[in-house]
């Protein structure tokens, strides 16, 4: 008998709305306050990761089946409306990106013509950024859903023994929220700083919301993968192994016996590099562990639970991402 401790447990009959309401409204509030957020789903193929995340948007989806991503977007725009009623001096700009990691190569799902070799991961001032991926400025829920549907068509899927339409890549949908102080000639009484209307609005905060749909974690032998599917499975599992190593490193004390800082192998894969801020860094992060009720999947389910148990021990260090400290005092 094994015992595990988690923050929430959702059974097979739990609705999409219930999962969203339990997990996401506080995260959206933090996001609007300038804090980075990550939600990612982990588990074997067929356990409901893509369904739960809602990363395959279609006009044919019923309202009850809508996953986390569309609901987060809807909640974000509602939150922005409330914030603007509270303070009309702040302008909110929403941008999105949608990328996948396929065989350890980055692909821009919104602009699939972009070559993988032109997309690179950089670390600047302890913050992970991606060059070569185009950010789309968006203004409504419908516009974003249209982009997601477009990106889903470009995502790599394939048939295995486990699933007819198995995701063969890790997908990361990101929302970038920029907050600007509108032009004004008024003097701010709090810090005696004069805003000149001849200058462009000042960027004062920028936060990112990453929504991650990981590829299935099952053993290659179980998928019956051959040829290109076998190569895909090897790359998927190597990325997930690297993620597991990062989680294991972060779930124990952060220093070695000689009091030196513990090495965390973020650079072992593209996936862990991209999630560096989300795991042990500047982000509030939720991991959704998806498991199967079938006895045949016992080993995979047990491994997923162990994975999640370790991840729960990670301590992140989220901060409000102020860009212009002089004017951010108005909040």
Order of alpha helices (4+ residues) and beta strands (2+ residues): alpha-alpha-beta-alpha-alpha-beta-beta-beta-beta-beta-alpha-beta-beta-beta-beta-beta-beta-alpha-alpha-alpha-beta-alpha
